[in-house]
Amino acid sequence: MFKIDEVRTHFPGLDSGAIFFDNPGGTQVAREVMMRMQNYFLYANANHGGAFRTSQASDAVVLEAREAVATFLNAARPEEIVFGQNMTSLTLHISRSIARLLQPGDEIVVTRLDHDANIAPWLLIAEDRGCEIRWVDFRPEDCTLDMQALEAAINERTKLVAIGYASNAVGTINDVRQAVQLTRRVGALSFVDAVQYAPHKLIDVQELDCDLLACSAYKFFGPHTGILYGKYDLLERLTAYKVRPAGQHTPDKFETGTQSYESIAGVLGALEYLAGLGTGEGEKLERREALARGMQALESYEEELSLALLAGLQTVPGLKLLGITAAERVGQRVPTFSFTLEGWNSRQVAERLAAEDIYVWSGDFYALEAIARLGLENQGGIVRVGLAHYNTAQEIDKLISVLKQLQAN
Ligand SMILES: Cc1ncc(COP(=O)(O)O)c(C=O)c1O
């Protein structure tokens, strides 16, 4: 039984009474995150590597956060975790290092279902190095990736395959495990964008066997900080674009300049929150076990909410839902539901909902290729309702009733 009332007390932002369905754009922040950040400023605010107390406290919390993220992603060691400003900056940053491995005529595989943060960096390095881009399409009927096309796109010239774990536009979960296996067969690198997967399901980079994976803490109840995972040997091998005095090894060589240490402390708070969700009163669990249980609890609850939202949206006249819509396939998607509403521009729908204190995003969400492929770029894109585990069935009822009123007027 998911204790939703108790869960909501961890999120002070919810006290405003608004209904937050804007979660794929960024979630509310857990109280544990705020406490970690406040404590950082109070007791540990200093640059790193100093001989004095605050600097040592700062280094200690950064190390603890790195270890916690390594456990969250099931990385083999904390040095495989690189912090940065956000996923986009980290991806552009590492792409420059990967470019050094490429020769003219090499190929990079990208998909039309991805956010541009997992497309544009690869287009740019392909241009720099004279490489070819191979595009993988998706099926517009249910917005699932064409895995046969992916297989056909990968060949002995392939050097990198960039794939999203879950779509920010329509919620589809991709078979990343299979994509990584296909990539490995030809000795290419795999880069996984897990930004939209991380808030909903537990990641296991060792099980996926991916080379690189990125996510962003502000999408999973934390502060604005990006996270890049990379296999240790690969990160050590890559040439980092860095200043000379910076460390020669991972993660130091990739963490450009002074990091937002307070945010990194906040990431630790977010993981403490999620681990707490999986820990019963008086129980003592290993961090991975606690995180796994916490994520399992929120995943089951989100599935219930998804079914209610799916059923509700299908009763709104003129509403066209995108992506996977069958209730029995709800496990193949994250709880991000997008639609168009007949007679309405998507921005207008978002504005009408905002007037009722229901927050949703509209537009293309930087999933430019997906929106173009669906032929929706000329009607303000799509309306996106993205659930998080602090949402409730009552909030969904309210949304459905407002959408119905819009169609009635
Ligand atoms: C799937 C996906 N990838 C990448 C990004 C970019 O993340 P960031 O804002 O951390 O750069 C987003 C942001 O919405 C996203 O949804």
The ligand as a MOL file (V3000), in Angstrom:
LIG
                    3D

  0  0  0     0  0            999 V3000
M  V30 BEGIN CTAB
M  V30 COUNTS 16 16 0 0 0
M  V30 BEGIN ATOM
M  V30 1 C 14.9160 12.7610 -22.6800 0
M  V30 2 C 15.6760 14.0050 -22.3340 0
M  V30 3 N 16.9710 14.0710 -22.6290 0
M  V30 4 C 17.7060 15.1390 -22.3220 0
M  V30 5 C 17.1590 16.2430 -21.7110 0
M  V30 6 C 18.0250 17.4110 -21.3860 0
M  V30 7 O 18.3080 17.4050 -20.0420 0
M  V30 8 P 19.0200 18.6410 -19.3410 0
M  V30 9 O 17.9760 19.6900 -19.1220 0
M  V30 10 O 19.5580 18.0730 -18.0780 0
M  V30 11 O 20.0900 19.1090 -20.2430 0
M  V30 12 C 15.8070 16.2400 -21.3890 0
M  V30 13 C 15.1750 17.4120 -20.7850 0
M  V30 14 O 14.0020 17.5500 -20.7410 0
M  V30 15 C 15.0520 15.0770 -21.7080 0
M  V30 16 O 13.7470 15.0060 -21.4110 0
M  V30 END ATOM
M  V30 BEGIN BOND
M  V30 1 1 1 2
M  V30 2 1 2 3
M  V30 3 2 2 15
M  V30 4 2 3 4
M  V30 5 1 4 5
M  V30 6 1 5 6
M  V30 7 2 5 12
M  V30 8 1 6 7
M  V30 9 1 7 8
M  V30 10 2 8 9
M  V30 11 1 8 10
M  V30 12 1 8 11
M  V30 13 1 12 13
M  V30 14 1 12 15
M  V30 15 2 13 14
M  V30 16 1 15 16
M  V30 END BOND
M  V30 END CTAB
M  END
